[in-house]
């Protein structure tokens, strides 16, 4: 576990120089982070567009405010059920929430 954490930390800080960058696992991790960040930006954009705070969205969805913050920064990977709650809280379809992500 410690070795895996070290490799992940090394990959995150030295992606261009990593000798394992062609590894499928590494590629998936890098793409996943980018997709989570894209989803987070999408959530924040929609939330700001309808004019509610993270705290208000969290209350509507039944989440903690810090969870919304983590989602918007791409630090959490929401489950399908949480995506449904988010979409309902933002008054959109899940399809529209994850569009272009």
Secondary structure as GFF3:
##gff-version 3
##sequence-region A 1 101
A	DSSP	alpha_helix	2	13	.	.	.	ID=ss1
A	DSSP	three_ten_helix	15	17	.	.	.	ID=ss2
A	DSSP	alpha_helix	24	50	.	.	.	ID=ss3
A	DSSP	alpha_helix	54	61	.	.	.	ID=ss4
A	DSSP	alpha_helix	65	72	.	.	.	ID=ss5
A	DSSP	alpha_helix	80	89	.	.	.	ID=ss6
A	DSSP	alpha_helix	94	97	.	.	.	ID=ss7
###
